[in-house]
Amino acid sequence: MRVFKFGGASVKNAEGVKNLASVLSQVGHEKTLVIVSAMGKTTNALEVVIKNYFDHKQELQSAIQDVKKFHNQILLDLFDNTQHPVFKSVSSIFEDLDYFLSKNKSPDYNFVYDQVIGYGELVSTTIVSAYLNDSGLKNQWLDVREYIKTDDYYRRANVDWEQTLSNIKQNFDTSVLNITQGFLGSDANNFTTTLGREGSDYTAAIFAYCLNAESVTIWKDVPGVLNADPRYFENAQLLHTISYREAIELAFYGASVIHPKTLQPLQQKEIPLHVKSFLNPKNAGTCVGKGSGLEPNIPCYIVKKDQVLVSLSSLDFSYIVEENISEIFKLLHLYKMKVDVIQNSAISFSVCFENSYNNLERLLQHLKAKFKVTAYENVSLYTVRHYNEQAVASIEKGKKLLLKQLTQETIQIVTK
C-alpha cells in the first residue's frame, strides 16, 4: 500500500482536480489510498459559517451560500451533465449541514466547530471520487469517521489507536484505489472530531501505520520541504533528505509543511515520507526517513505569527520555584494554551503560546491573583535550526526583541 495526501491547494478548482487525476495516472494508482483535504480555502469559509452561527445569525445563510456556490462552480466545470449523480450527492451533504445548524442545541463552540468544519472534506472527496471514476480511475469512497476513532477533545482529538487499528484491519480493502478525507475522525458517540489544523497529514500517517504502508507521499504546491516558508523568507532552498529526528524537531517548532503528529507513527515502522510537487510529480522532492541529519546542512527558518508572550514575576520578589511553575503549567493546560517557548530566571518566568481557544483573558485574570503579569499579544516567534550569525542577524534586523533563547542547535526569538 501507498498513501497519498493531497491538500487544499491541490484541489482548489476544477483544474486542480484534473491535475490530481493526471498525477495518479503518471505515478500509478494501484493499491493506493488517496486522502484529500477540503478544497482551496473552504475550511476558512466554514469557519466564517461557524462564527456567523454564533455571533451574526443574519449573515449565516449568506456564508453557507458562498460555500455552496464555490463547490457548485467546480462541479459545473468538471461534469458536463448536471444530471450526474454527484450533483445530488453534494446537495445531500449540504442538506445535512443545513439540518445540523437548524437543529443543534449545543452551545459548545468546539463541538459545533467539529460538526461543521468536516463538511469541506466530505464534499471535496465526493467530487474527486466521482471525477476519478468518470476518468477511468475506478475507486472506492470511504467515510474516514468509520475508521479513525478518537476521544471527544473537539478540535484536537486524540486517536484511539486500538480501535482505529481494528477498524482498518477488518474493513479496509487494500486491493483497490480508495479515496477518503483527511483531518477527521469520530468519537464513541459517532460525533465528528478533528485532529487539529493541517491534520490531514496526520490522517495519512495513521493509515500508513495501520496498513504497514510502503510509503506516504504528501503532494504540495512547493518542490518539497524548504528550509523556510517562502511567504516570509526570500531564497528558500529545497531540503533533499531529512532524518525523522530532524523532521520531528522542525515539526515541533512549527514547520508548516509537516504536521507535528505525523512523523511519530511513521518513525515507529520506518515508513518513508515523501513531500513532492503535484505540478512536477516525477521530481524527487524531499524524503524524510531513517538516516542522519539534513541534506543540505543549512539553517532552517520557522515563523509563527499571532502568538502571545506572557511574562510573570512574583509580587514579593520571592523566587519562582517548582511549586510556582507547576501551578502556571496547570493553568496553561486548563485554558488549552499550546506552549512554544518558556524561559525563567530567579524571580521571573516567561512563556510564549498560541491562544487558539480564545481563553487569554480568563488565564490572565487567574494569573494576576498571584503574579505580576505583563502580556504582549500579536507577537511573532522565530525559530532557526542550525543557526549561524548571519541567520540570527537577518531575523533581528528592524524588529523589537522581547525574548531570545538559544541552545547548541536552535535559537528562538520573540519579536513585536
C-alpha positions as CSV (number, residue, x, y, z in Angstrom):
1,M,0.0,0.0,0.0
2,R,1.0,3.6,-0.7
3,V,-0.7,6.5,1.0
4,F,-1.1,9.8,-0.9
5,K,-2.3,13.0,0.6
6,F,-3.5,16.0,-1.5
7,G,-4.0,19.3,0.4
8,G,-6.5,22.1,-0.3
9,A,-4.2,23.9,-2.7
10,S,-4.0,20.8,-5.0
11,V,-7.9,20.7,-5.4
12,K,-8.7,24.5,-5.2
13,N,-10.5,24.4,-8.5
14,A,-11.6,22.1,-11.4
15,E,-8.1,22.2,-12.9
16,G,-6.6,21.0,-9.6
17,V,-9.0,18.0,-9.6
18,K,-8.0,17.2,-13.2
19,N,-4.3,17.5,-12.2
20,L,-4.8,15.1,-9.3
21,A,-6.1,12.6,-11.8
22,S,-3.1,13.3,-14.0
23,V,-0.7,12.7,-11.1
24,L,-2.3,9.3,-10.3
25,S,-2.0,8.4,-14.0
26,Q,1.6,9.3,-14.1
27,V,2.8,7.7,-10.8
28,G,0.4,4.8,-10.6
29,H,-2.7,4.2,-8.5
30,E,-2.8,0.5,-7.7
31,K,-3.1,-0.4,-4.1
32,T,-3.2,3.3,-3.2
33,L,-5.1,5.3,-0.6
34,V,-5.7,8.9,-1.5
35,I,-6.5,11.3,1.3
36,V,-8.0,14.7,0.2
37,S,-8.4,17.9,2.2
38,A,-11.1,20.5,1.8
39,M,-10.9,22.4,-1.5
40,G,-9.0,25.7,-1.6
41,K,-10.0,27.9,1.3
42,T,-13.1,26.0,2.2
43,T,-12.0,25.4,5.8
44,N,-11.6,29.2,6.3
45,A,-15.1,29.7,4.7
46,L,-16.7,27.2,7.0
47,E,-15.0,29.0,10.0
48,V,-16.9,32.1,8.8
49,V,-20.1,30.0,8.8
50,I,-19.4,28.9,12.4
51,K,-18.7,32.4,13.5
52,N,-21.9,33.7,12.0
53,Y,-23.8,30.8,13.6
54,F,-22.8,32.1,17.0
55,D,-22.4,35.8,16.5
56,H,-24.1,37.0,13.3
57,K,-27.1,34.9,12.7
58,Q,-28.4,37.3,10.0
59,E,-25.3,36.6,7.9
60,L,-25.3,32.8,8.3
61,Q,-27.2,31.9,5.2
62,S,-25.1,34.2,3.0
63,A,-21.9,32.5,4.3
64,I,-23.3,29.0,3.7
65,Q,-24.3,30.0,0.1
66,D,-20.8,31.2,-0.5
67,V,-19.5,27.7,0.3
68,K,-22.2,26.0,-1.8
69,K,-21.6,28.3,-4.9
70,F,-17.9,27.7,-4.7
71,H,-18.3,23.9,-4.9
72,N,-21.2,24.1,-7.5
73,Q,-18.9,26.0,-9.9
74,I,-16.3,23.3,-9.6
75,L,-19.0,20.7,-10.3
76,L,-20.1,22.6,-13.4
77,D,-16.5,22.9,-14.6
78,L,-15.9,19.1,-14.1
79,F,-19.1,17.5,-15.2
80,D,-21.0,18.3,-18.4
81,N,-24.3,16.8,-17.4
82,T,-26.0,18.4,-14.4
83,Q,-28.0,15.2,-14.0
84,H,-24.7,13.4,-13.0
85,P,-25.3,11.7,-9.6
86,V,-22.5,13.7,-8.0
87,F,-24.7,16.8,-8.0
88,K,-27.3,15.0,-5.9
89,S,-24.6,13.6,-3.6
90,V,-23.1,17.0,-2.9
91,S,-26.5,18.6,-2.4
92,S,-27.3,15.9,0.1
93,I,-24.1,16.6,2.1
94,F,-25.1,20.3,2.3
95,E,-28.6,19.4,3.3
96,D,-27.0,17.5,6.3
97,L,-25.1,20.7,7.1
98,D,-28.3,22.8,7.0
99,Y,-30.1,20.3,9.2
100,F,-27.4,20.3,11.8
101,L,-27.3,24.1,12.0
102,S,-31.1,24.3,12.3
103,K,-31.4,21.6,14.9
104,N,-28.3,21.9,17.1
105,K,-28.9,22.8,20.7
106,S,-25.3,22.6,22.0
107,P,-23.7,25.9,23.0
108,D,-20.2,24.4,22.9
109,Y,-18.2,26.2,20.2
110,N,-15.6,23.4,19.9
111,F,-18.3,20.7,19.4
112,V,-20.1,22.8,16.8
113,Y,-16.8,23.6,15.1
114,D,-16.0,19.9,14.6
115,Q,-19.5,19.0,13.3
116,V,-19.5,21.8,10.7
117,I,-15.9,22.1,9.6
118,G,-15.7,18.5,8.3
119,Y,-18.2,19.1,5.5
120,G,-15.4,20.6,3.5
121,E,-13.6,17.2,3.3
122,L,-16.8,15.3,2.7
123,V,-17.7,17.4,-0.3
124,S,-14.2,17.5,-1.8
125,T,-13.7,13.7,-1.6
126,T,-17.2,13.1,-3.1
127,I,-16.3,15.4,-6.1
128,V,-12.8,13.9,-6.5
129,S,-14.0,10.3,-6.3
130,A,-16.8,10.9,-8.9
131,Y,-14.4,12.6,-11.3
132,L,-11.8,9.9,-11.0
133,N,-14.4,7.2,-11.7
134,D,-15.5,9.1,-14.8
135,S,-11.9,9.3,-15.8
136,G,-11.4,5.6,-15.7
137,L,-9.7,5.6,-12.3
138,K,-12.2,3.3,-10.5
139,N,-12.1,3.9,-6.8
140,Q,-14.0,3.4,-3.6
141,W,-15.1,6.4,-1.5
142,L,-14.7,5.8,2.3
143,D,-16.0,7.8,5.3
144,V,-12.9,8.2,7.4
145,R,-15.0,8.6,10.5
146,E,-15.9,4.9,10.3
147,Y,-12.2,4.1,10.6
148,I,-10.4,6.6,12.8
149,K,-11.9,6.7,16.3
150,T,-10.9,9.4,18.8
151,D,-11.8,10.8,22.2
152,D,-14.1,13.9,22.4
153,Y,-11.4,16.5,22.7
154,Y,-13.0,18.5,20.0
155,R,-10.7,20.5,17.6
156,R,-7.6,18.5,18.7
157,A,-8.9,14.9,19.3
158,N,-6.6,12.1,20.4
159,V,-6.7,8.9,18.4
160,D,-7.9,5.7,19.9
161,W,-5.2,3.6,18.3
162,E,-6.5,0.2,19.3
163,Q,-10.0,0.8,17.9
164,T,-8.7,2.5,14.8
165,L,-6.2,-0.3,14.0
166,S,-9.0,-2.8,14.4
167,N,-11.4,-0.9,12.2
168,I,-8.8,-0.5,9.4
169,K,-7.6,-4.1,9.6
170,Q,-11.1,-5.5,9.4
171,N,-12.8,-3.2,6.9
172,F,-10.2,-1.8,4.6
173,D,-9.8,-3.3,1.1
174,T,-6.2,-2.9,0.1
175,S,-6.7,-4.2,-3.4
176,V,-8.4,-1.1,-4.8
177,L,-7.9,2.7,-5.1
178,N,-9.5,4.2,-2.1
179,I,-10.5,7.9,-1.6
180,T,-11.1,9.3,1.9
181,Q,-11.0,12.5,4.0
182,G,-8.1,14.0,5.9
183,F,-8.4,15.8,9.3
184,L,-11.5,13.9,10.5
185,G,-12.4,11.2,13.0
186,S,-15.3,10.3,15.2
187,D,-15.8,9.8,18.9
188,A,-17.6,7.0,20.8
189,N,-21.0,8.6,20.1
190,N,-20.1,8.9,16.4
191,F,-19.9,12.7,16.5
192,T,-17.3,14.1,14.1
193,T,-14.0,15.1,15.6
194,T,-10.9,16.8,14.1
195,L,-7.2,16.2,14.5
196,G,-6.1,19.8,14.6
197,R,-5.4,22.2,11.7
198,E,-3.3,20.5,9.0
199,G,-4.4,17.2,10.5
200,S,-4.7,15.6,7.0
201,D,-1.0,14.8,7.1
202,Y,-1.6,13.0,10.4
203,T,-4.5,11.1,8.8
204,A,-2.1,9.8,6.2
205,A,0.3,8.7,8.9
206,I,-2.4,6.9,10.9
207,F,-3.5,4.9,7.9
208,A,0.1,4.2,6.8
209,Y,0.9,2.8,10.3
210,C,-2.2,0.6,10.4
211,L,-1.7,-0.6,6.9
212,N,2.1,-1.1,7.1
213,A,2.3,1.0,4.0
214,E,5.5,1.2,2.0
215,S,5.4,5.0,1.9
216,V,3.5,8.2,2.4
217,T,3.6,11.0,-0.1
218,I,2.3,14.5,0.7
219,W,1.6,16.4,-2.6
220,K,2.2,20.1,-2.2
221,D,2.4,23.3,-4.4
222,V,6.1,23.5,-3.5
223,P,9.0,21.3,-4.7
224,G,9.3,19.6,-1.3
225,V,10.3,20.6,2.2
226,L,12.0,24.0,2.1
227,N,14.3,25.5,4.7
228,A,11.9,28.4,5.1
229,D,8.4,29.4,4.3
230,P,8.7,31.4,1.0
231,R,5.8,33.6,2.1
232,Y,8.0,35.1,4.8
233,F,11.6,34.4,3.7
234,E,13.4,35.1,0.4
235,N,15.6,32.5,-1.3
236,A,14.1,29.4,0.4
237,Q,16.1,26.2,-0.6
238,L,14.9,22.7,-1.1
239,L,16.0,20.1,1.5
240,H,16.6,16.8,-0.3
241,T,16.7,14.4,2.7
242,I,15.7,14.9,6.4
243,S,16.1,12.3,9.2
244,Y,13.0,11.5,11.3
245,R,14.7,13.1,14.3
246,E,15.4,16.4,12.4
247,A,11.9,16.5,10.9
248,I,10.3,15.9,14.3
249,E,12.4,18.9,15.6
250,L,11.2,21.1,12.7
251,A,7.6,20.0,13.2
252,F,7.7,20.6,16.9
253,Y,8.9,24.2,16.3
254,G,6.1,24.7,13.8
255,A,7.4,24.0,10.3
256,S,4.2,24.2,8.3
257,V,5.0,21.5,5.7
258,I,4.7,18.6,8.1
259,H,2.1,18.2,10.9
260,P,3.8,17.7,14.3
261,K,2.0,14.4,15.0
262,T,2.6,13.0,11.5
263,L,6.1,11.7,12.0
264,Q,5.9,9.6,15.1
265,P,3.8,6.7,13.8
266,L,5.9,6.7,10.6
267,Q,9.2,6.6,12.5
268,Q,7.9,3.6,14.6
269,K,7.6,1.5,11.5
270,E,10.3,3.3,9.5
271,I,7.9,4.2,6.7
272,P,9.5,6.9,4.5
273,L,7.6,10.2,4.0
274,H,8.0,11.9,0.6
275,V,7.0,15.5,0.1
276,K,6.6,16.2,-3.6
277,S,5.2,18.8,-6.0
278,F,1.8,18.0,-7.7
279,L,3.0,20.3,-10.5
280,N,6.1,18.2,-11.2
281,P,5.2,14.7,-9.9
282,K,8.2,12.9,-11.3
283,N,10.7,15.2,-9.4
284,A,12.3,13.6,-6.4
285,G,11.1,16.2,-3.8
286,T,12.1,15.6,-0.2
287,C,12.4,12.3,1.6
288,V,12.1,12.0,5.3
289,G,13.3,8.8,6.7
290,K,15.8,6.8,8.7
291,G,19.3,8.4,8.5
292,S,21.3,11.2,9.8
293,G,20.7,14.9,9.8
294,L,19.9,17.2,7.0
295,E,21.0,17.5,3.3
296,P,22.0,20.2,2.6
297,N,23.0,21.2,6.1
298,I,21.8,24.8,6.2
299,P,19.8,27.0,8.6
300,C,16.1,26.2,8.7
301,Y,13.7,29.1,9.5
302,I,10.3,28.8,11.1
303,V,7.9,31.7,12.0
304,K,4.7,31.5,14.0
305,K,2.6,34.7,13.9
306,D,-0.1,35.9,16.3
307,Q,1.5,34.4,19.4
308,V,1.1,35.7,23.0
309,L,4.1,36.3,25.2
310,V,3.3,36.5,29.0
311,S,6.0,37.5,31.5
312,L,5.4,36.7,35.2
313,S,7.2,37.8,38.3
314,S,6.4,37.3,41.9
315,L,4.6,40.0,43.8
316,D,7.0,40.0,46.7
317,F,10.3,39.3,44.8
318,S,10.4,35.8,46.0
319,Y,11.9,33.1,43.8
320,I,9.9,31.5,41.0
321,V,10.4,27.8,42.1
322,E,8.9,24.4,41.2
323,E,5.7,25.0,43.0
324,N,5.0,28.2,41.1
325,I,6.0,26.7,37.7
326,S,3.8,23.7,38.3
327,E,0.8,25.9,39.1
328,I,1.5,28.0,35.9
329,F,1.5,25.0,33.7
330,K,-1.7,23.6,35.3
331,L,-3.4,26.9,34.3
332,L,-1.9,26.8,30.8
333,H,-3.3,23.3,30.4
334,L,-6.6,24.3,31.9
335,Y,-7.1,27.1,29.4
336,K,-5.7,25.0,26.5
337,M,-2.7,27.1,25.7
338,K,-0.2,25.4,23.4
339,V,3.2,26.4,24.8
340,D,6.1,27.1,22.3
341,V,8.8,28.7,24.5
342,I,9.5,29.0,28.2
343,Q,12.2,31.0,29.9
344,N,12.8,31.6,33.6
345,S,15.2,33.3,36.0
346,A,15.2,33.5,39.8
347,I,12.2,35.9,40.0
348,S,10.6,35.8,36.6
349,F,9.0,33.4,34.2
350,S,8.1,34.0,30.5
351,V,6.0,31.8,28.3
352,C,5.1,32.2,24.6
353,F,2.0,30.3,23.4
354,E,-1.0,30.1,21.0
355,N,-4.3,31.4,22.2
356,S,-6.3,29.2,19.7
357,Y,-9.2,28.7,22.2
358,N,-9.6,32.4,23.0
359,N,-9.1,31.9,26.7
360,L,-6.4,34.5,27.2
361,E,-8.4,37.0,29.3
362,R,-9.5,34.2,31.7
363,L,-6.0,32.9,32.0
364,L,-4.6,36.4,32.7
365,Q,-7.2,37.1,35.4
366,H,-6.2,33.8,37.1
367,L,-2.5,34.6,36.9
368,K,-2.9,38.1,38.2
369,A,-4.1,36.7,41.5
370,K,-0.6,35.5,42.3
371,F,1.8,37.2,39.9
372,K,2.7,40.5,38.4
373,V,1.7,39.9,34.8
374,T,2.8,41.5,31.5
375,A,1.2,40.3,28.3
376,Y,2.2,41.0,24.7
377,E,-0.3,40.0,22.1
378,N,0.3,39.5,18.3
379,V,4.0,38.8,18.6
380,S,6.0,36.6,16.2
381,L,8.1,33.6,17.2
382,Y,11.1,32.9,15.0
383,T,12.9,29.6,15.4
384,V,16.1,28.8,13.5
385,R,17.6,25.3,13.5
386,H,21.3,25.1,12.7
387,Y,21.6,28.8,13.0
388,N,24.7,31.0,12.3
389,E,25.5,34.6,12.9
390,Q,24.1,35.7,9.5
391,A,20.8,33.9,10.1
392,V,20.3,35.5,13.5
393,A,21.1,38.9,12.2
394,S,18.6,38.6,9.4
395,I,15.8,37.7,12.0
396,E,16.7,40.5,14.4
397,K,17.1,43.3,11.8
398,G,14.5,46.1,12.3
399,K,12.5,44.3,15.0
400,K,11.8,44.8,18.7
401,L,13.2,41.8,20.6
402,L,11.1,40.6,23.5
403,L,12.8,37.3,24.2
404,K,15.8,35.4,22.9
405,Q,16.8,31.8,23.8
406,L,19.5,29.6,22.2
407,T,20.8,26.1,22.5
408,Q,23.6,24.4,20.5
409,E,21.3,23.7,17.5
410,T,18.4,26.1,17.9
411,I,17.7,29.7,18.6
412,Q,14.2,31.1,19.3
413,I,13.4,34.8,19.2
414,V,10.1,36.6,20.1
415,T,9.6,39.9,18.3
416,K,7.0,42.6,18.2
